[in-house]
Amino acid sequence: MYQTDWAPRRRRRGRRRARRTGRTVSLLLAVSAAAAGAVAVVSTGQPATTPVPVTANAARPQTPSASRSATPVPKLTPKATRVPSASPTRKRQPEPVTGLNQAQMNNAAVIVQVARDRGLPRRAMLVAMITGMQESSLRNLANTTVPLSLDRPNEGTGENFDSLGVFQQRPSQGWGSVAELMNPRYAAGAFYERLLKVDDWETRSLGDAAQAVQRSAVPDAYAEHENRAEKIVDALL
């Protein structure tokens, strides 16, 4: 009876010891885990966390759409190539006709151009042309008795009173200064101003109209140049 009753009690004690041993091991494991967590906190400053599984969508970086993130690139326009401006072309000199040289033809062209600038008709050009042909042969003449005229551009000299230029106009008679009368453009303009003051110049003969302006000592000499004057004017129109 004693052995039978005693043996089971001993087995119960063994179970208790085993249970106690299991509890002790579990407690040790828990203490070890807590110690490991404490070590992790101390070393990293962050509490230990359980790894979270990463899905495929989370692992792929989200790139912003091109329409939102793309910065518009300014279009580069090619530099305009500077084209050098064409230099002004020089006006060609008129070709001489009826035996005139280039200087004479140039003076004839001035006479025609001044009339055109003033809106005067062909007849006024003819009157001025025969006057210039008679007075100077269409040359811009200085005068040896007027020293200032010798310093101006000229195409020869004369010595009739103080007459100057293509129309042999006289400073002493109120036609203009020496410098002005040695300028063919001014001289032609001065002639046309006097011509327009002749009331019936358009109905007079060319020679009579010229004489009304010039008051020459040889009034009939102007008519001798009419045919050549017409050819010269027609060549310049």
Beta strands, then each sheet from edge to edge (+ up, - down):
strand 1: 142-143
strand 2: 157-158
sheet 1: 1+ 2+
end
